[in-house]
Amino acid sequence: MQVEKLKELMEYNPLAGSITLKSSGRLLLPAEDGYCLVAMQDGKKKKYKFSKLCYSLFHNIDMLKTCKVIHKDLDPWNFRANNLVLLSTLQYKELKEALKNLQGGIRLQVHPTDVYSYKLFWYQSGVEKVKVVQDVVVAKRLEQRLLLKSSKILTKYCSVD
């Protein structure tokens, strides 16, 4: 993505989170998948992720395909400059895993054969982990510790100003 060429074609409003085309004055809007089509000066059309486009225009940097732009408030339609954060691939995977754990990935179930045992499930390094615990108090404590760890990761990347 060459930001100089894009800045000639469009203008980004960081407070409203909108992009206006300089030639026609109309708003550039993302499709339902979060992408938008931009007609370049040479007549070709290119498809860009709208959040990456907004971040690139505001910070005046060329975006790499390996970097991810996330929304701090987790609202995929809020494109204001103070809501967009650039993450590396590893940070993005860590964030997605924490979000998956908080949305039901961490769960405690009664063991199917041993009545006095419990199975604790969670995601770690992209794999679902399972631990069998003999005591309900210890199992609940482990569950709370995993929930706290995931919420700290989510807060690190998604704290709203």
C-alpha positions in Angstrom: 0.0 0.0 0.0 1.6 3.3 -1.1 0.2 6.0 1.2 1.4 8.9 -1.0 -0.7 7.8 -3.9 -3.7 7.1 -1.6 -3.4 10.6 0.0 -3.7 12.1 -3.5 -7.0 10.3 -4.0 -8.7 10.6 -0.6 -8.8 12.4 2.7 -9.3 10.8 6.1 -11.2 12.5 8.9 -9.8 11.1 12.2 -12.6 12.4 14.4 -15.4 11.0 12.3 -13.5 7.9 11.1 -14.6 8.6 7.5 -12.7 8.7 4.2 -13.8 11.2 1.5 -12.7 10.9 -2.1 -11.1 14.1 -3.3 -12.3 13.9 -6.9 -16.0 13.5 -6.2 -16.4 14.5 -2.6 -18.3 11.3 -1.8 -17.7 9.1 1.2 -15.8 5.9 0.8 -17.7 3.2 2.8 -16.6 -0.4 3.6 -18.5 -3.4 2.5 -19.9 -5.9 5.0 -16.7 -7.8 5.0 -14.7 -4.7 6.1 -13.1 -4.2 2.7 -13.4 -1.3 0.2 -12.6 -0.9 -3.5 -10.4 2.0 -4.5 -10.1 3.2 -8.1 -6.4 4.1 -8.6 -5.2 6.8 -11.0 -4.0 4.2 -13.5 -7.6 2.9 -13.8 -7.1 -0.2 -11.8 -9.2 -1.0 -8.8 -7.6 -2.3 -5.6 -9.2 -3.9 -2.6 -8.1 -2.6 0.9 -9.1 -3.5 4.4 -10.9 -0.3 5.5 -9.3 -0.2 9.0 -5.8 -0.6 7.6 -6.6 2.2 5.1 -7.7 4.5 7.8 -4.7 3.7 10.0 -2.3 4.2 7.1 -3.8 7.5 6.0 -3.7 8.9 9.6 -0.2 7.8 10.5 1.2 8.2 7.0 2.8 4.8 6.9 2.7 2.0 4.3 1.1 -1.1 5.8 2.5 -4.6 5.6 0.3 -7.6 5.0 1.7 -9.2 8.2 0.4 -6.4 10.5 -3.1 -6.3 11.8 -5.2 -3.3 12.8 -7.7 -3.8 15.5 -10.5 -1.7 17.0 -9.9 -1.0 20.7 -13.6 -1.0 21.6 -14.1 -4.2 19.5 -16.7 -2.4 17.4 -15.7 -3.3 13.8 -17.5 -0.2 12.4 -15.8 2.4 14.5 -12.9 3.7 12.3 -11.9 6.8 14.4 -8.2 7.3 14.7 -8.1 6.9 18.5 -9.8 3.5 18.2 -7.4 1.9 15.8 -4.3 0.0 17.0 -1.6 -1.7 15.0 -0.5 -5.2 16.1 2.0 -7.7 14.9 0.9 -11.2 14.0 1.9 -12.7 17.3 0.1 -9.9 19.3 -3.0 -10.5 17.2 -3.0 -14.2 17.8 -2.6 -13.6 21.5 -5.5 -11.2 21.5 -7.8 -13.5 19.5 -6.9 -16.4 21.8 -7.7 -14.3 24.9 -11.0 -13.2 23.4 -11.9 -16.8 22.5 -11.1 -17.9 26.1 -13.3 -15.2 27.6 -16.2 -16.0 25.2 -16.6 -19.5 26.5 -13.2 -21.2 25.8 -12.5 -21.5 29.5 -15.1 -23.8 30.9 -15.4 -26.3 33.8 -17.3 -29.5 33.4 -18.0 -32.5 35.6 -15.8 -35.5 34.6 -18.0 -38.0 32.6 -16.8 -41.1 34.4 -15.3 -39.9 37.8 -18.0 -38.2 39.8 -15.6 -36.4 42.1 -13.4 -34.9 39.4 -13.7 -31.9 37.1 -12.4 -31.2 33.6 -11.1 -27.7 32.9 -10.9 -26.6 29.3 -9.1 -23.6 27.8 -7.1 -22.5 24.7 -3.4 -22.0 24.8 -1.1 -21.5 21.8 -4.0 -22.3 19.4 -4.7 -25.7 21.0 -7.5 -26.6 23.4 -6.0 -27.8 26.7 -7.7 -30.0 29.2 -6.8 -30.6 32.8 -8.5 -33.0 35.2 -8.8 -31.7 38.7 -9.9 -33.7 41.7 -11.2 -30.9 43.9 -13.9 -28.4 42.9 -12.2 -25.5 44.9 -8.9 -26.0 43.1 -10.7 -26.3 39.8 -12.6 -23.0 40.4 -9.4 -21.3 41.4 -7.6 -22.4 38.2 -10.6 -21.3 36.2 -10.6 -17.8 37.8 -6.8 -17.6 37.2 -7.2 -18.4 33.5 -10.1 -15.9 33.2 -7.9 -13.2 34.9 -5.0 -13.9 32.6 -7.1 -13.7 29.5 -8.8 -10.5 30.6 -5.4 -8.9 31.3 -4.3 -9.7 27.8 -7.5 -8.2 26.4 -7.2 -5.1 28.5 -3.6 -4.6 27.3 -4.7 -4.2 23.7 -8.3 -3.0 24.0 -8.2 -0.3 26.7 -10.3 2.6 25.5 -9.0 6.1 26.1 
